[in-house]
């Protein structure tokens, strides 16, 4: 693995743990935390293979999701601010982590084993959470996340999403930075804190970001370098669209996942 990537992951663990521990009320404190997170993201993202437009898109999409899911739907609430100011750049950070993970050759070679571990662990976790915490909402979310991972041409990136997300959720809810509503509004299903399948939100974020970057904000140059994560997720968009009967094709043939090692290990289930 690249030394830069190892440093990125290690520094992110320390930074996020510290950030959650010092999270406080007040506009000044929130501004400081938000700026610190943005600077941290910029410091590592500028050396990453992940395109800046993807990270920016992830921040915008995720922030809209925060408004809808937290303030609108009421699925969860934060302790110190309506939406803490470190959350938007934090979403960009976690997107960059997952995309960078999927671009590591050493991890691509172990994609099948990593994906198998996530699917087995996630299923066991969802079942245990359902049995002991009555987490029906989390169980349904996990079924959705599992289906997306199974169908994906970049299982490594989606598996990384689940791993990073569940660690973050365990930490944030344990410290008390946010809490998930026990009875899901309008649905009348019980949720654990956090729900077992919470990783589905970041999986959906990744797919939405790639949809926007592929079809709405395509790269300016047809010859531009495209990461294996982007090429494989672009193929995912076509596969999921095919499942719904729509004819969607990538405008950039060079983005086909022929260079993605993880995708080569996945059997075509169509």
VOKE-408911 format. One record per residue (C-alpha): x, y, z; residue in one letter; residue number from 1. Coordinates in steps of 0.1 Angstrom, whole numbers, plus 5000, padded with zeros to 4 digits. Example, Ala and Ser with C-alpha at 12.3 -4.5 7.8 and 13.67 -1.06 7.14 Angstrom:
<rs>
+------+------+------+------+------+
!    x !    y !    z ! resn ! resi !
+------+------+------+------+------+
! 5123 ! 4955 ! 5078 !    A !    1 !
! 5137 ! 4989 ! 5071 !    S !    2 !
+------+------+------+------+------+
</rs>
This chain:
<rs>
+------+------+------+------+------+
!    x !    y !    z ! resn ! resi !
+------+------+------+------+------+
! 5000 ! 5000 ! 5000 !    X !    1 !
! 5011 ! 5036 ! 4994 !    X !    2 !
! 5027 ! 5052 ! 5025 !    X !    3 !
! 5006 ! 5083 ! 5018 !    X !    4 !
! 4974 ! 5062 ! 5021 !    X !    5 !
! 4985 ! 5045 ! 5053 !    X !    6 !
! 4993 ! 5079 ! 5068 !    X !    7 !
! 4960 ! 5092 ! 5056 !    X !    8 !
! 4941 ! 5064 ! 5073 !    X !    9 !
! 4961 ! 5066 ! 5106 !    X !   10 !
! 4958 ! 5104 ! 5107 !    X !   11 !
! 4921 ! 5103 ! 5100 !    X !   12 !
! 4915 ! 5079 ! 5129 !    X !   13 !
! 4933 ! 5101 ! 5154 !    X !   14 !
! 4918 ! 5133 ! 5140 !    X !   15 !
! 4882 ! 5121 ! 5140 !    X !   16 !
! 4884 ! 5106 ! 5175 !    X !   17 !
! 4898 ! 5138 ! 5188 !    X !   18 !
! 4872 ! 5158 ! 5169 !    X !   19 !
! 4843 ! 5139 ! 5184 !    X !   20 !
! 4858 ! 5141 ! 5219 !    X !   21 !
! 4862 ! 5179 ! 5218 !    X !   22 !
! 4828 ! 5186 ! 5200 !    X !   23 !
! 4811 ! 5214 ! 5219 !    X !   24 !
! 4782 ! 5238 ! 5218 !    X !   25 !
! 4786 ! 5273 ! 5204 !    X !   26 !
! 4791 ! 5289 ! 5170 !    X !   27 !
! 4828 ! 5298 ! 5176 !    X !   28 !
! 4836 ! 5263 ! 5186 !    X !   29 !
! 4817 ! 5248 ! 5157 !    X !   30 !
! 4834 ! 5272 ! 5132 !    X !   31 !
! 4868 ! 5261 ! 5146 !    X !   32 !
! 4859 ! 5224 ! 5143 !    X !   33 !
! 4845 ! 5229 ! 5108 !    X !   34 !
! 4875 ! 5248 ! 5095 !    X !   35 !
! 4899 ! 5223 ! 5111 !    X !   36 !
! 4881 ! 5194 ! 5093 !    X !   37 !
! 4882 ! 5212 ! 5060 !    X !   38 !
! 4919 ! 5220 ! 5063 !    X !   39 !
! 4926 ! 5184 ! 5073 !    X !   40 !
! 4907 ! 5171 ! 5043 !    X !   41 !
! 4924 ! 5195 ! 5019 !    X !   42 !
! 4959 ! 5186 ! 5033 !    X !   43 !
! 4954 ! 5149 ! 5023 !    X !   44 !
! 4930 ! 5152 ! 4993 !    X !   45 !
! 4955 ! 5173 ! 4973 !    X !   46 !
! 4979 ! 5143 ! 4973 !    X !   47 !
! 4951 ! 5118 ! 4967 !    X !   48 !
! 4941 ! 5101 ! 4934 !    X !   49 !
! 4905 ! 5110 ! 4942 !    X !   50 !
! 4893 ! 5138 ! 4920 !    X !   51 !
! 4884 ! 5171 ! 4938 !    X !   52 !
! 4851 ! 5174 ! 4920 !    X !   53 !
! 4841 ! 5140 ! 4935 !    X !   54 !
! 4849 ! 5151 ! 4970 !    X !   55 !
! 4831 ! 5185 ! 4966 !    X !   56 !
! 4801 ! 5167 ! 4951 !    X !   57 !
! 4801 ! 5143 ! 4981 !    X !   58 !
! 4801 ! 5172 ! 5005 !    X !   59 !
! 4772 ! 5189 ! 4987 !    X !   60 !
! 4751 ! 5157 ! 4983 !    X !   61 !
! 4757 ! 5146 ! 5019 !    X !   62 !
! 4749 ! 5179 ! 5034 !    X !   63 !
! 4716 ! 5179 ! 5015 !    X !   64 !
! 4710 ! 5144 ! 5029 !    X !   65 !
! 4718 ! 5156 ! 5064 !    X !   66 !
! 4691 ! 5183 ! 5061 !    X !   67 !
! 4665 ! 5158 ! 5048 !    X !   68 !
! 4673 ! 5128 ! 5071 !    X !   69 !
! 4681 ! 5147 ! 5103 !    X !   70 !
! 4662 ! 5180 ! 5103 !    X !   71 !
! 4634 ! 5169 ! 5080 !    X !   72 !
! 4627 ! 5132 ! 5087 !    X !   73 !
! 4642 ! 5131 ! 5122 !    X !   74 !
! 4660 ! 5098 ! 5119 !    X !   75 !
! 4688 ! 5111 ! 5141 !    X !   76 !
! 4698 ! 5143 ! 5160 !    X !   77 !
! 4731 ! 5159 ! 5170 !    X !   78 !
! 4739 ! 5169 ! 5205 !    X !   79 !
! 4758 ! 5202 ! 5201 !    X !   80 !
! 4744 ! 5218 ! 5169 !    X !   81 !
! 4716 ! 5213 ! 5144 !    X !   82 !
! 4742 ! 5200 ! 5119 !    X !   83 !
! 4777 ! 5204 ! 5133 !    X !   84 !
! 4800 ! 5224 ! 5110 !    X !   85 !
! 4825 ! 5196 ! 5108 !    X !   86 !
! 4800 ! 5172 ! 5093 !    X !   87 !
! 4800 ! 5185 ! 5057 !    X !   88 !
! 4838 ! 5183 ! 5052 !    X !   89 !
! 4837 ! 5151 ! 5073 !    X !   90 !
! 4815 ! 5135 ! 5046 !    X !   91 !
! 4841 ! 5145 ! 5020 !    X !   92 !
! 4868 ! 5130 ! 5042 !    X !   93 !
! 4850 ! 5096 ! 5044 !    X !   94 !
! 4843 ! 5096 ! 5007 !    X !   95 !
! 4880 ! 5102 ! 5000 !    X !   96 !
! 4889 ! 5074 ! 5024 !    X !   97 !
! 4867 ! 5049 ! 5007 !    X !   98 !
! 4877 ! 5059 ! 4972 !    X !   99 !
! 4914 ! 5059 ! 4981 !    X !  100 !
! 4910 ! 5025 ! 4997 !    X !  101 !
! 4895 ! 5011 ! 4965 !    X !  102 !
! 4925 ! 5024 ! 4945 !    X !  103 !
! 4952 ! 5005 ! 4966 !    X !  104 !
! 4966 ! 4976 ! 4945 !    X !  105 !
! 4974 ! 4956 ! 4977 !    X !  106 !
! 4938 ! 4958 ! 4988 !    X !  107 !
! 4924 ! 4952 ! 4953 !    X !  108 !
! 4942 ! 4919 ! 4953 !    X !  109 !
! 4924 ! 4910 ! 4985 !    X !  110 !
! 4890 ! 4925 ! 4974 !    X !  111 !
! 4872 ! 4891 ! 4975 !    X !  112 !
! 4883 ! 4883 ! 5010 !    X !  113 !
! 4875 ! 4918 ! 5023 !    X !  114 !
! 4841 ! 4918 ! 5007 !    X !  115 !
! 4833 ! 4883 ! 5020 !    X !  116 !
! 4843 ! 4894 ! 5055 !    X !  117 !
! 4820 ! 4925 ! 5053 !    X !  118 !
! 4791 ! 4905 ! 5040 !    X !  119 !
! 4794 ! 4878 ! 5067 !    X !  120 !
! 4801 ! 4903 ! 5095 !    X !  121 !
! 4774 ! 4927 ! 5084 !    X !  122 !
! 4748 ! 4899 ! 5082 !    X !  123 !
! 4757 ! 4885 ! 5117 !    X !  124 !
! 4757 ! 4920 ! 5131 !    X !  125 !
! 4723 ! 4928 ! 5116 !    X !  126 !
! 4708 ! 4895 ! 5129 !    X !  127 !
! 4722 ! 4900 ! 5164 !    X !  128 !
! 4710 ! 4937 ! 5164 !    X !  129 !
! 4676 ! 4925 ! 5153 !    X !  130 !
! 4674 ! 4898 ! 5179 !    X !  131 !
! 4687 ! 4918 ! 5209 !    X !  132 !
! 4680 ! 4954 ! 5200 !    X !  133 !
! 4648 ! 4948 ! 5179 !    X !  134 !
! 4666 ! 4967 ! 5151 !    X !  135 !
! 4641 ! 4960 ! 5123 !    X !  136 !
! 4651 ! 4993 ! 5106 !    X !  137 !
! 4688 ! 4985 ! 5107 !    X !  138 !
! 4681 ! 4950 ! 5094 !    X !  139 !
! 4662 ! 4963 ! 5064 !    X !  140 !
! 4689 ! 4988 ! 5057 !    X !  141 !
! 4715 ! 4960 ! 5058 !    X !  142 !
! 4695 ! 4939 ! 5033 !    X !  143 !
! 4696 ! 4969 ! 5009 !    X !  144 !
! 4733 ! 4975 ! 5015 !    X !  145 !
! 4741 ! 4938 ! 5010 !    X !  146 !
! 4722 ! 4937 ! 4977 !    X !  147 !
! 4742 ! 4967 ! 4964 !    X !  148 !
! 4775 ! 4952 ! 4975 !    X !  149 !
! 4767 ! 4919 ! 4958 !    X !  150 !
! 4757 ! 4936 ! 4925 !    X !  151 !
! 4786 ! 4961 ! 4925 !    X !  152 !
! 4815 ! 4960 ! 4902 !    X !  153 !
! 4836 ! 4977 ! 4929 !    X !  154 !
! 4828 ! 4957 ! 4959 !    X !  155 !
! 4860 ! 4969 ! 4976 !    X !  156 !
! 4849 ! 5005 ! 4977 !    X !  157 !
! 4814 ! 4997 ! 4990 !    X !  158 !
! 4828 ! 4973 ! 5016 !    X !  159 !
! 4852 ! 5000 ! 5027 !    X !  160 !
! 4822 ! 5024 ! 5030 !    X !  161 !
! 4806 ! 4999 ! 5054 !    X !  162 !
! 4837 ! 4994 ! 5075 !    X !  163 !
! 4845 ! 5031 ! 5079 !    X !  164 !
! 4809 ! 5041 ! 5085 !    X !  165 !
! 4802 ! 5015 ! 5112 !    X !  166 !
! 4834 ! 5024 ! 5131 !    X !  167 !
! 4824 ! 5061 ! 5129 !    X !  168 !
! 4788 ! 5054 ! 5140 !    X !  169 !
! 4799 ! 5032 ! 5170 !    X !  170 !
! 4823 ! 5059 ! 5181 !    X !  171 !
! 4799 ! 5089 ! 5176 !    X !  172 !
! 4770 ! 5073 ! 5193 !    X !  173 !
! 4791 ! 5059 ! 5222 !    X !  174 !
! 4805 ! 5094 ! 5229 !    X !  175 !
! 4771 ! 5109 ! 5225 !    X !  176 !
! 4777 ! 5132 ! 5196 !    X !  177 !
! 4745 ! 5121 ! 5179 !    X !  178 !
! 4717 ! 5097 ! 5186 !    X !  179 !
! 4694 ! 5077 ! 5163 !    X !  180 !
! 4656 ! 5079 ! 5170 !    X !  181 !
! 4644 ! 5046 ! 5185 !    X !  182 !
! 4611 ! 5047 ! 5166 !    X !  183 !
! 4616 ! 5057 ! 5130 !    X !  184 !
! 4592 ! 5086 ! 5122 !    X !  185 !
! 4563 ! 5077 ! 5097 !    X !  186 !
! 4576 ! 5041 ! 5093 !    X !  187 !
! 4568 ! 5028 ! 5128 !    X !  188 !
! 4599 ! 5005 ! 5129 !    X !  189 !
! 4624 ! 5003 ! 5157 !    X !  190 !
! 4660 ! 5013 ! 5152 !    X !  191 !
! 4691 ! 5006 ! 5172 !    X !  192 !
! 4716 ! 5033 ! 5180 !    X !  193 !
! 4732 ! 5031 ! 5155 !    X !  194 !
! 4711 ! 5009 ! 5131 !    X !  195 !
! 4730 ! 4979 ! 5118 !    X !  196 !
! 4727 ! 4988 ! 5082 !    X !  197 !
! 4737 ! 5024 ! 5085 !    X !  198 !
! 4764 ! 5019 ! 5059 !    X !  199 !
! 4738 ! 5020 ! 5032 !    X !  200 !
! 4737 ! 5058 ! 5035 !    X !  201 !
! 4774 ! 5061 ! 5025 !    X !  202 !
! 4770 ! 5034 ! 4998 !    X !  203 !
! 4741 ! 5054 ! 4983 !    X !  204 !
! 4763 ! 5086 ! 4986 !    X !  205 !
! 4790 ! 5070 ! 4966 !    X !  206 !
! 4767 ! 5060 ! 4938 !    X !  207 !
! 4750 ! 5094 ! 4937 !    X !  208 !
! 4783 ! 5112 ! 4936 !    X !  209 !
! 4794 ! 5090 ! 4907 !    X !  210 !
! 4762 ! 5095 ! 4889 !    X !  211 !
! 4766 ! 5133 ! 4892 !    X !  212 !
! 4803 ! 5132 ! 4882 !    X !  213 !
! 4797 ! 5109 ! 4853 !    X !  214 !
! 4765 ! 5123 ! 4837 !    X !  215 !
! 4761 ! 5158 ! 4851 !    X !  216 !
! 4797 ! 5170 ! 4857 !    X !  217 !
! 4818 ! 5148 ! 4834 !    X !  218 !
! 4855 ! 5153 ! 4831 !    X !  219 !
! 4865 ! 5180 ! 4807 !    X !  220 !
! 4889 ! 5159 ! 4788 !    X !  221 !
! 4880 ! 5125 ! 4773 !    X !  222 !
! 4915 ! 5115 ! 4779 !    X !  223 !
! 4916 ! 5124 ! 4815 !    X !  224 !
! 4928 ! 5098 ! 4840 !    X !  225 !
! 4900 ! 5079 ! 4856 !    X !  226 !
! 4905 ! 5060 ! 4889 !    X !  227 !
! 4895 ! 5023 ! 4891 !    X !  228 !
! 4869 ! 5033 ! 4917 !    X !  229 !
! 4853 ! 5057 ! 4894 !    X !  230 !
! 4853 ! 5034 ! 4864 !    X !  231 !
! 4838 ! 5005 ! 4883 !    X !  232 !
! 4811 ! 5027 ! 4900 !    X !  233 !
! 4803 ! 5041 ! 4866 !    X !  234 !
! 4796 ! 5005 ! 4855 !    X !  235 !
! 4775 ! 5001 ! 4886 !    X !  236 !
! 4752 ! 5028 ! 4874 !    X !  237 !
! 4746 ! 5010 ! 4842 !    X !  238 !
! 4740 ! 4977 ! 4860 !    X !  239 !
! 4715 ! 4992 ! 4884 !    X !  240 !
! 4698 ! 5010 ! 4856 !    X !  241 !
! 4696 ! 4978 ! 4836 !    X !  242 !
! 4678 ! 4962 ! 4866 !    X !  243 !
! 4651 ! 4989 ! 4864 !    X !  244 !
! 4647 ! 4985 ! 4826 !    X !  245 !
! 4663 ! 5018 ! 4817 !    X !  246 !
! 4689 ! 5022 ! 4790 !    X !  247 !
! 4717 ! 5042 ! 4805 !    X !  248 !
! 4752 ! 5043 ! 4791 !    X !  249 !
! 4784 ! 5060 ! 4803 !    X !  250 !
! 4793 ! 5090 ! 4780 !    X !  251 !
! 4830 ! 5081 ! 4785 !    X !  252 !
! 4838 ! 5046 ! 4771 !    X !  253 !
! 4873 ! 5050 ! 4787 !    X !  254 !
! 4856 ! 5047 ! 4821 !    X !  255 !
! 4847 ! 5011 ! 4816 !    X !  256 !
! 4861 ! 4990 ! 4844 !    X !  257 !
! 4886 ! 4970 ! 4823 !    X !  258 !
! 4915 ! 4982 ! 4845 !    X !  259 !
! 4898 ! 4975 ! 4878 !    X !  260 !
! 4913 ! 4945 ! 4895 !    X !  261 !
! 4885 ! 4941 ! 4920 !    X !  262 !
! 4859 ! 4941 ! 4892 !    X !  263 !
! 4878 ! 4914 ! 4874 !    X !  264 !
! 4873 ! 4891 ! 4904 !    X !  265 !
! 4835 ! 4895 ! 4904 !    X !  266 !
! 4815 ! 4870 ! 4883 !    X !  267 !
! 4788 ! 4886 ! 4861 !    X !  268 !
! 4756 ! 4877 ! 4878 !    X !  269 !
! 4733 ! 4890 ! 4850 !    X !  270 !
+------+------+------+------+------+
</rs>
